[in-house]
Amino acid sequence: MISIVIPVYNSEPYLNECFKSLQNQTNNNFEVIIIDDGSTDSSGEMCDNFANLKENVIVFHQENKGSLQARKKGIKLASGEYITFLDSDDCLRNDAIETLEKNIEKFSPDIISFKFCRGDNECYNKGNLGIKMDYLSAGFYSDEKYQKVLRAICSGYFNNLATKVFKSSVLSSCDDLLEISIDQGEDLCDLLPAVDCAKNYLELDEVLYFYRENQSSASSVYKPKRLDDLALLFNKLFLYAKKWGVQCESEFYLHVCRHLFWCISDLAVSSLPLKEKESETKRIKNLLISYPAGQISKAISDLRLDMKIPLRLLLKGKNRACLFFAKMIAKMYQLKS
């Protein structure tokens, strides 16, 4: 059986769609664990009403403690052999559980990963995928092949917790699972110990999850706290990358450079005053140069040209030029989209 853990906080506009996607599942071999994390709207009542309609739904109400603690509580209450997470404003494809159960029966994997699509309205179109499609091809990864999974995690391309299903025994064996509460990179922090404890991994070429775009909480909005979060994330990721080998370390440095480029890009188009932008640019540089210069230089040289230019200007201390080029590049991205 699969346990679906749903942290809920003030999700009134989207809960009905979320619950409908569970009601319409073609396979009922699952339970739903809803953690109402101190909602102040009608979300708590909506969760209770849904539980009254379904025997396989448990609702737990608690004071607001954040999504991290809500997930922790959900894991404790779960009784399934496998556990997955669903955000309260998102949906599962109607045959998601059926698809997962068939693959569990066939492979008995420690972790399953599947694709997602994103947008303003529910869709399951591969054309709307928001992830790099070719980093890990569909298949079962174990023994030596499992190194590819570790490299993928270090690259940052597979950092969505909600598109994973975990064997419960794997999660229970992790010492540092769900320990760092941050806004930027929390899912990847949570994935690292699970991937480290697991022995195999199944990648599905199936779009089973709809991720709703939420502009009010988008990670692309620049906030100074973002750098503090990334510093914590990088520290934890580096420890695992070092443990997993040289190839993972190389992916780690690429990951750092890409993320800091995105920080510069979002900072450049933000509404912050120029003085604050320059101050944040210095903070980004300080984080970048906290890692070995040779490794960072090599990583930057392996990036696309549009990423290389702002990062090299940053390292040379040309902050305004760095912000100018980053803004121009961001505008080009917007025109293409």
matplotlib code that plots the C-alpha trace (Angstrom):
import matplotlib.pyplot as plt

x = [0.0, 1.1, 0.7, 0.1, 1.1, -0.4, 0.7, -2.1, -1.9, -4.6, -5.1, -8.9, -8.9, -7.2, -8.1, -11.2, -9.1, -6.5, -9.0, -10.9, -7.7, -7.5, -11.1, -10.8, -7.8, -8.3, -6.6, -7.7, -4.8, -3.6, -4.2, -4.2, -2.5, -3.5, -1.7, -3.6, -0.8, -2.8, -4.9, -6.8, -9.2, -11.7, -9.0, -9.2, -13.0, -12.6, -10.1, -12.5, -15.3, -13.1, -12.1, -15.8, -16.4, -13.4, -12.4, -8.7, -8.2, -6.7, -6.7, -4.4, -4.8, -1.8, -0.6, 1.3, 4.8, 5.7, 5.8, 8.9, 7.2, 3.9, 5.8, 7.5, 4.1, 2.7, 5.5, 4.9, 1.2, 1.7, 1.2, 2.0, 5.0, 5.7, 5.3, 4.8, 4.1, 1.4, 1.3, -2.2, -2.5, -1.4, -2.9, -2.1, -3.0, -6.1, -4.1, -1.0, -1.5, -2.2, 0.9, 3.1, 1.6, 2.4, 6.0, 6.4, 5.2, 7.6, 10.8, 10.2, 12.4, 13.7, 12.8, 10.6, 10.7, 8.2, 7.7, 5.5, 3.9, 3.2, 0.9, -2.1, -4.6, -4.5, -2.6, -0.6, 1.2, 4.9, 5.4, 4.8, 7.5, 9.5, 12.6, 15.5, 14.2, 17.4, 19.6, 18.3, 16.6, 13.7, 14.9, 16.0, 19.2, 21.1, 24.7, 27.2, 24.4, 23.2, 26.1, 24.2, 21.4, 23.8, 25.2, 21.7, 20.9, 24.1, 23.3, 20.1, 17.8, 15.9, 15.2, 11.4, 10.2, 6.7, 7.7, 9.2, 7.9, 10.0, 10.0, 9.0, 12.0, 14.4, 12.9, 13.0, 16.7, 17.7, 19.3, 19.1, 15.8, 13.7, 16.0, 16.7, 13.8, 14.5, 12.5, 15.0, 16.2, 14.3, 13.2, 16.8, 18.0, 15.3, 16.2, 19.9, 19.7, 17.0, 19.0, 22.1, 20.2, 18.6, 20.2, 18.2, 16.1, 13.4, 12.9, 9.5, 8.9, 5.4, 3.8, 1.9, 1.9, 0.5, 2.4, 0.5, 2.4, 2.1, 3.6, 3.2, 5.6, 7.8, 11.5, 12.3, 11.4, 14.6, 14.8, 18.0, 17.2, 17.6, 21.4, 21.3, 19.2, 21.5, 24.5, 22.9, 21.9, 25.3, 27.0, 24.8, 25.0, 28.8, 29.1, 27.2, 28.9, 32.3, 31.1, 29.8, 32.9, 34.8, 32.1, 29.5, 31.8, 32.1, 28.3, 28.1, 30.3, 28.2, 25.1, 26.5, 27.5, 24.1, 22.2, 24.2, 23.7, 20.0, 20.3, 22.1, 19.5, 16.6, 18.4, 19.0, 15.3, 14.1, 12.7, 15.4, 17.3, 20.7, 22.6, 21.0, 21.5, 25.2, 25.3, 23.6, 25.9, 28.9, 27.2, 26.7, 30.4, 31.5, 29.5, 31.0, 34.6, 34.1, 34.8, 38.1, 38.9, 40.1, 36.9, 34.7, 36.7, 36.3, 32.6, 32.0, 33.9, 31.5, 28.4, 26.5, 27.9, 24.9, 25.8, 29.5, 29.5, 27.8, 29.7, 33.1, 32.2, 31.1, 34.5, 36.3, 34.4, 32.5, 29.2, 27.2, 28.3, 27.4, 23.9, 23.5, 24.3, 22.2, 19.2, 19.7, 19.9, 16.8, 14.9, 16.0, 14.6, 11.3, 11.0, 11.7, 9.0]
y = [0.0, 3.6, 6.3, 9.8, 12.6, 16.0, 19.0, 21.6, 25.3, 27.7, 25.9, 26.5, 27.5, 24.2, 21.5, 20.3, 19.6, 17.9, 15.7, 14.9, 13.6, 11.1, 10.2, 9.4, 7.0, 3.7, 1.8, 2.2, 0.5, 3.7, 5.8, 9.6, 11.3, 15.0, 17.3, 20.5, 22.8, 25.4, 26.7, 29.9, 29.5, 26.7, 24.2, 22.3, 21.8, 20.8, 18.1, 16.8, 16.7, 14.7, 12.3, 11.7, 10.5, 8.2, 5.4, 5.6, 9.2, 10.4, 14.1, 15.5, 19.1, 20.9, 24.4, 26.0, 24.5, 24.6, 22.0, 20.3, 19.3, 18.5, 16.0, 14.5, 14.0, 12.5, 10.0, 9.0, 8.4, 6.5, 2.8, 2.0, 0.1, 3.1, 6.8, 9.7, 13.4, 15.5, 19.3, 20.5, 22.7, 20.0, 16.8, 13.2, 11.6, 9.4, 6.2, 7.3, 4.8, 2.0, 2.8, 2.9, -0.3, -2.2, -1.0, -1.8, -5.3, -5.7, -4.1, -3.5, -0.4, 1.7, 4.9, 5.6, 8.9, 10.1, 13.1, 16.2, 18.9, 22.4, 25.3, 27.3, 24.6, 20.8, 19.1, 16.0, 17.0, 16.1, 19.3, 21.2, 19.4, 21.6, 19.4, 18.3, 15.2, 13.4, 13.4, 10.0, 7.8, 5.5, 2.3, 0.5, 1.7, -0.5, -1.6, 0.4, 2.1, 3.7, 6.1, 7.8, 8.6, 10.1, 12.3, 13.4, 14.4, 16.4, 18.1, 19.5, 18.4, 15.8, 17.8, 17.5, 15.5, 15.3, 13.3, 10.5, 7.4, 6.0, 2.6, 3.3, 1.3, 3.5, 6.7, 5.1, 4.3, 7.9, 9.7, 13.3, 13.2, 16.3, 18.3, 21.6, 24.0, 26.4, 28.1, 27.4, 23.8, 22.1, 19.2, 18.5, 18.6, 16.0, 13.8, 13.5, 11.2, 9.0, 8.6, 7.8, 5.1, 3.6, 0.8, 1.1, 3.6, 3.3, 6.2, 6.2, 8.0, 8.8, 12.2, 11.4, 14.7, 18.2, 21.0, 24.2, 27.4, 29.7, 33.1, 34.4, 31.8, 31.4, 30.7, 33.0, 36.0, 37.3, 37.5, 38.1, 35.0, 32.9, 33.1, 32.0, 29.0, 28.1, 28.3, 25.7, 23.6, 23.7, 22.7, 19.6, 18.7, 19.0, 16.5, 13.9, 14.7, 14.2, 10.9, 9.7, 10.4, 12.7, 12.7, 13.8, 16.5, 17.9, 17.9, 19.7, 22.6, 22.9, 23.0, 25.8, 27.9, 27.4, 28.3, 31.4, 32.5, 32.1, 34.2, 37.0, 36.8, 37.1, 39.8, 41.8, 42.0, 42.5, 45.8, 46.2, 49.6, 49.5, 49.9, 46.8, 44.9, 45.6, 44.6, 41.3, 40.7, 40.9, 38.3, 36.0, 36.4, 35.6, 32.4, 31.5, 32.1, 30.1, 27.1, 26.1, 28.5, 25.8, 23.8, 26.9, 28.0, 24.6, 24.5, 27.9, 26.9, 24.0, 26.2, 27.8, 31.1, 33.0, 31.8, 32.2, 35.9, 37.2, 34.8, 35.8, 39.5, 38.7, 37.1, 40.2, 42.5, 44.2, 44.1, 46.5, 44.9, 41.6, 42.8, 44.5, 41.3, 39.2, 41.5, 41.4, 37.6, 37.4, 39.6, 37.3, 34.3, 36.1, 36.9, 33.2, 32.0]
z = [0.0, -0.7, 1.8, 0.4, 2.8, 2.1, 4.2, 4.1, 4.9, 3.6, 0.4, 0.1, -3.6, -4.8, -2.3, -4.1, -7.3, -5.2, -3.4, -6.7, -8.2, -5.3, -5.5, -9.1, -8.8, -10.7, -7.9, -4.3, -2.6, -0.9, 2.2, 2.5, 5.5, 5.6, 8.0, 8.5, 9.5, 11.4, 8.4, 9.1, 6.2, 5.6, 4.6, 7.9, 7.5, 3.8, 4.9, 7.5, 5.0, 2.6, 5.3, 6.2, 2.6, 2.4, 4.8, 3.7, 4.8, 8.1, 9.0, 11.8, 12.9, 14.4, 15.1, 12.3, 12.3, 8.6, 5.8, 7.2, 10.5, 8.7, 6.5, 9.5, 11.2, 8.1, 7.9, 11.5, 10.9, 7.6, 7.6, 3.9, 2.6, 0.4, 1.0, -1.4, -0.9, -2.6, -2.3, -1.4, -4.6, -6.9, -8.4, -9.4, -12.7, -12.3, -12.8, -10.8, -8.0, -10.4, -12.4, -9.3, -7.9, -11.1, -11.0, -7.2, -7.9, -10.7, -9.3, -5.5, -5.8, -2.8, -4.7, -7.7, -9.6, -12.2, -14.4, -13.7, -15.8, -14.7, -15.5, -14.3, -15.1, -14.6, -17.5, -18.1, -21.3, -21.7, -23.6, -20.3, -18.4, -16.2, -15.8, -17.9, -19.6, -20.7, -17.6, -16.4, -18.9, -17.8, -16.2, -13.0, -11.4, -9.0, -8.2, -10.4, -12.3, -9.1, -9.4, -12.2, -9.8, -7.3, -10.0, -11.0, -7.5, -7.2, -10.4, -8.9, -11.8, -9.7, -6.5, -6.3, -3.3, -4.6, -7.7, -5.7, -3.9, -1.1, 0.5, 4.2, 5.5, 3.6, 5.2, 8.7, 8.3, 7.5, 10.5, 9.1, 7.2, 7.3, 9.6, 7.7, 7.3, 4.4, 1.7, -1.1, -1.6, 1.2, -1.1, -2.1, 1.5, 2.3, -0.7, 0.1, 3.1, 1.4, -1.8, 0.4, 2.3, -0.8, -2.9, -6.1, -8.0, -10.7, -13.1, -15.0, -18.2, -17.0, -16.3, -13.1, -11.3, -12.0, -10.4, -10.2, -10.9, -7.9, -8.6, -5.1, -3.8, -6.8, -6.1, -9.0, -6.9, -5.3, -1.5, 0.4, 2.6, -0.5, -0.3, 3.4, 2.4, -0.5, 1.8, 4.1, 1.1, -0.5, 2.8, 3.1, -0.6, -0.6, 2.3, 0.3, -3.0, -1.4, 0.1, -3.3, -5.3, -7.7, -10.4, -7.9, -6.6, -10.2, -10.5, -7.2, -8.4, -11.6, -9.4, -7.3, -10.3, -12.0, -8.9, -8.2, -11.9, -11.4, -8.2, -10.2, -12.9, -10.5, -8.6, -11.8, -12.7, -9.2, -7.9, -5.3, -5.4, -7.2, -4.0, -2.5, -5.7, -5.5, -1.9, -2.7, -5.7, -3.3, -1.0, -4.1, -4.9, -1.4, -1.5, -4.8, -3.8, -0.6, -2.8, -4.4, -7.2, -9.5, -9.2, -9.7, -12.7, -14.3, -13.5, -15.0, -18.2, -18.6, -18.4, -21.3, -22.6, -21.2, -17.7, -18.0, -18.8, -15.6, -13.3, -14.8, -14.4, -10.9, -10.0, -11.5, -9.2, -12.1, -10.2, -12.4, -15.6, -14.1, -13.3, -16.7, -18.7, -16.3, -16.9, -20.7, -20.6, -18.4, -20.9, -23.8, -21.9, -21.5, -25.2, -26.1, -23.7]

ax = plt.figure().add_subplot(projection="3d")
ax.plot(x, y, z, "-o")
ax.set_aspect("equal")
plt.show()
